[in-house]
């Protein structure tokens, strides 16, 4: 599984589960948000990644 901003590159290197990140300069956060809102965004991203890990797949999948 790979959390990344450039999903096309993840596909080209063969990652099987791809979770789009939030943005290129800050893939796992957003400093323009308040601390509480950023925490919420990060939690959503982690939940999506956990869902990706527990979802059966048969080919490359972008979640």
Backbone torsions as a table, in degrees:
resi	resn	phi	psi	omega
1	UNK	NA	145.1	-178.0
2	UNK	-139.6	128.6	171.4
3	UNK	-98.8	119.3	-176.1
4	UNK	-153.9	162.2	179.2
5	UNK	-90.5	-27.1	-178.9
6	UNK	-106.7	87.3	-175.0
7	UNK	-64.6	-28.9	179.4
8	UNK	-64.2	-35.7	177.6
9	UNK	-69.9	-41.0	177.4
10	UNK	-59.6	-39.9	178.0
11	UNK	-65.5	-42.0	-176.6
12	UNK	-67.9	-26.9	178.7
13	UNK	-91.7	-1.4	172.7
14	UNK	91.8	17.7	176.2
15	UNK	-61.6	134.1	-176.0
16	UNK	-85.0	-35.7	177.5
17	UNK	-120.7	123.3	-175.3
18	UNK	-122.8	124.9	177.4
19	UNK	-114.3	117.0	179.4
20	UNK	-63.3	132.9	178.3
21	UNK	-82.2	178.5	-174.2
22	UNK	-78.0	-35.6	-179.0
23	UNK	-177.3	160.8	-175.4
24	UNK	-64.6	-50.9	-177.5
25	UNK	-70.9	-26.6	-178.3
26	UNK	-139.1	78.7	-173.2
27	UNK	-64.8	-26.9	-176.1
28	UNK	-116.2	21.1	179.1
29	UNK	-173.1	177.2	179.2
30	UNK	-145.0	99.5	-175.7
31	UNK	-65.3	-12.0	179.0
32	UNK	-80.3	-11.4	179.4
33	UNK	-88.0	160.5	173.3
34	UNK	-67.9	162.3	-178.1
35	UNK	-57.0	-42.4	-179.9
36	UNK	-65.7	-42.9	179.7
37	UNK	-68.7	-37.4	178.5
38	UNK	-66.0	-40.6	177.7
39	UNK	-60.5	-41.1	178.8
40	UNK	-62.9	-44.6	178.2
41	UNK	-61.1	-44.6	180.0
42	UNK	-64.0	-40.1	178.6
43	UNK	-62.0	-42.6	178.3
44	UNK	-61.9	-40.2	179.7
45	UNK	-65.4	-43.3	178.5
46	UNK	-65.1	-40.7	177.9
47	UNK	-62.7	-39.8	177.8
48	UNK	-64.8	-40.1	178.9
49	UNK	-65.3	-41.1	177.6
50	UNK	-64.9	-38.6	176.2
51	UNK	-62.0	-41.6	179.3
52	UNK	-61.7	-39.6	-179.4
53	UNK	-68.5	-29.0	-176.0
54	UNK	-98.2	-1.3	-180.0
55	UNK	-91.8	123.2	176.2
56	UNK	-66.9	134.3	178.9
57	UNK	-133.9	159.1	176.5
58	UNK	-120.9	-5.6	178.1
59	UNK	-153.1	173.0	178.7
60	UNK	-53.0	135.3	-178.0
61	UNK	-136.0	133.6	173.3
62	UNK	-102.5	124.5	-176.9
63	UNK	-94.8	NA	NA
